[in-house]
Amino acid sequence: MQDVRNAVGKLVCRADGKSHRVEIVRKGQLTVVSFGRNGSVRVTNASKQ
């Protein structure tokens, strides 16, 4: 996973090119965006505890 930071250096999300996946954690919630090889997009949400 590679950290993605904004202009002031705050962590925005983590991205992984191999698994075609982006993870965003905000206010204790984990959102995972996965990109399929056929162009599909899958979004899952979970509590990060």
Secondary structure, DSSP 8 states (H G I E B T S, - for coil): -EEEE-TTS-EEEEEETTTTEEEEEETTEEEEEEE-TTS-EEEEEEE--
